[in-house]
Amino acid sequence: MQDSQHTNCASRAPNCRICSQSLRPVLDLGRHPRADSYRKPGDISPELMFELKVGICESCQLVQLIDEVAPELMFNSDYPFRTATSQRMQQHFRKTALSILELETPADTAPFIVELGCNDGTFLAPFAELGHDHLGIDPASNLVSEASERGINAQTGWFNLETAAAILKSSRPATVIYAANTLCHISDLSSVFKGVDLLLSKDGRFIFEDPYLGDIVNLCAFDQIYDEHIYYFSATSVDMLARKFGLKLIEVEHLDTHGGQLRYTIGRQHQTQSSSVLDVIESERTSGLHTIERLNDFAETVQVRRTELPKALRELAAAGKTVAGYAATAKSATILNYCGIDRNLLDVIYDTTPEKQGRLTPGTGIPIEAFPQSTEDFPDTFLLFAWNHADEIISRETAFQEQGGSWLQFVPSVTLTLNPAS
Ligand code: TYD
């Protein structure tokens, strides 16, 4: 569809992107703008829109978007997300890097670590500090520059079979290939897996972590669904994915980062599979995670949230309370657009990202501003869009809570809490 204010920017996957079998639609969130596209006030050019719909492959169980925005529109020199924004994520990646060095790299060989989607270089920094060979690849040239400035060996580009061959020509097989919050963004996983197969050393490991379908469904975290997240992985679907490319899922670990993720470790056929793989696959089977009934239940709860959240905002306004959004996350685009929350219900969203400040939220036009200098200028209530960083944020915002500030949250349910830390 195309009209004067909106331009369609997506193409449709007729079938599963991995195994070409049919996709069964399970959730339709309607028309949405690109999530990370923050317009300047007064910009009246047509906004890029697409249909935000999710389907499940009835053969390989991979849950995925049906329509897809062209990657160049999403990942380019304007990409605003930085890993280092969250202190807790910085700690997570340092811990992960050090544990990879300790557990995954043989003592007698110099490791070579490759990261797909290296962002600002947070994960690779410890390898650079310790003088280990490493390489980061990311299509966002602004972030590659930031990573390079902090001493990380990084290059702008997309990881695929050709890139893997080029790296191999000028370097050597990778001991570990790592990707965090990256694989779910890449439509052509086939080329990624072929590239991994080519670049990974004989005993190497491909480790990646992404939001977990199980947590999305169980917590009704439907804001994880937006244009950049094409896939919603599970142990069942990743096990099949690895097999399809001659590799083997050898370990699965649940992480509490970003609202619940799985870390998948993939190796070659001769490598031993930990019991964690079959355990998680079995738990997915017994909970019916991939069944149409379970996914329909999820879709029904999503619809309930659509009514509940604007209602909570209207009730706060009626009680004379001021409310502002906490963090203009990419995820918030789904919440705001799906629930119809615009400037009539929310005056402002505060965010620490300089590129977002002074801009408007996509589709809903809510101003994004820097946080007020003084907590006294905070609202009565914050609508917490960065709920995945709730522990970090709530433990930091003690002054806000001491002055009686409350948090409106919507995951796992719509709740208004006065000082959740107490
Ligand atoms: P995040 O939930 O990490 O990711 P996404 O945007 O992919 O949903 O949110 C990142 C955004 O949240 C970024 O714009 C910075 C903002 N943010 C804050 O403003 N304050 C904070 O304390 C944190 C952790 C994030």
Boltz pocket constraint, residues with backbone or C-beta under 6 A from the ligand:
constraints:
  - pocket:
      binder: B
      contacts: [[A, 80], [A, 81], [A, 85], [A, 86], [A, 87], [A, 326], [A, 327], [A, 328], [A, 329], [A, 330], [A, 331], [A, 332], [A, 350], [A, 351], [A, 352], [A, 353], [A, 356], [A, 385], [A, 386], [A, 388], [A, 389], [A, 392], [A, 393]]
      max_distance: 6.0
